[in-house]
Amino acid sequence: MTGAATRRRLLAATIGIASLGALSAPTAQAQPAPKRIVATFTVLADMAQNVAGEAALVESLTRPGSEIHDYSPTPLDVVRARSADLVLWNGMGLERWFERFFSRAGNARQAVLTEGIAPIGIGEGPYQNQPNPHAWMSPTLALVYVENIRKALSDLDPANAATYAANAARYSDQIRAVDARLRESLARLPADRRVLATCEGAFSYLTRDYGLREAYLWPINSEDEGTPRQVRAMIDTVRRTRVPAVFCESTVNDRPMRQVAREAGARYGGALFVDSLTAEDGPAPTYLKLLEANAELILRGFFGSQATR
């Protein structure tokens, strides 16, 4: 069941419970409404919904396709956070707007999902040596996210702790299965060209997992993106390493990387998914599909029409 389908089912159930309560005898005990969980962006919301199952309703502050780093919260976002039972966020400096936002969200309960993860430092630029926040791009570290979600939900709602534990275990097995498929697929990349060239340096954890080297135009999404100096440096890198394809991310402007591809004689492989899922009819409506869609795109970039899963 997709996250949206689950939310619709939970909403219908909540409305139904309320209607039954209005018609029942005064002595009847109303069923508790599902807990309401808010996550800062779609990837975390999908992870949380898989752990919550039908015991809680999860929604994302940002919509599919939104850029998370410099998101501007709306007054409605503040209302949603204030009324939530729990707010989940990534941390590691990803949601640079969050601390300012959260100060207006009252006393909402919160959990940081990167708790316990040793970060990789950003290598250059204005955020040098600060944590690279994209830890969810590693399936191995995604298991830490899942455990942190399970713990936060269980602490909030002990009555459903067994449900959260069972859901977390099942979802973790699914993540491990996708990890194994990605490891096998990406092992096909040529040993002398195992470089993932992208717009943002958002793949440090993924490249570490799968034995790739990382190259990027800018280290983290900010106002300084796609400068002539960044483009020239990437062109030189692509020519030197003979990388057959370069990529960008779905939430940023791909024009600088397309210029790199033209001038370096590489293929533009397309947009990878990082900070956001797609709508349900898109190629990455869930976190697991995001991982698989990225691996398929990388293989097609390197091998063209000969790429297979």
Buried (B, 14 or more C-beta within 10 A) or exposed (E): EEBEEBBEEBEEBBEEBEEEEEEEEEEEEEEEBBBBBBBBBBBBBBBBBBBBBBBBBBBBBBEBBBBBBEBEBEEEBBEBBBEBBBBBBBBBBBBBBBEEBBEEBEEBEBBBBBEEBEBBEBBEBEBEEBBBBBBBBBBBBBBBBBBBBBBBBBEBBEEBBEBBBEBBEEBBEBBBEBBEBBBEBBEEBEEEBBBBBBBBBBBBBBBBBBEBBBBBBBBBBBEEBBEEEBBEBBBEBBBEBEBBBBBBBBBBEBEBBEBBBEBBEBBBBBBBBBBBBBEEEBBBBBBBBBBBBBBBBBBBBBBEEEBEE
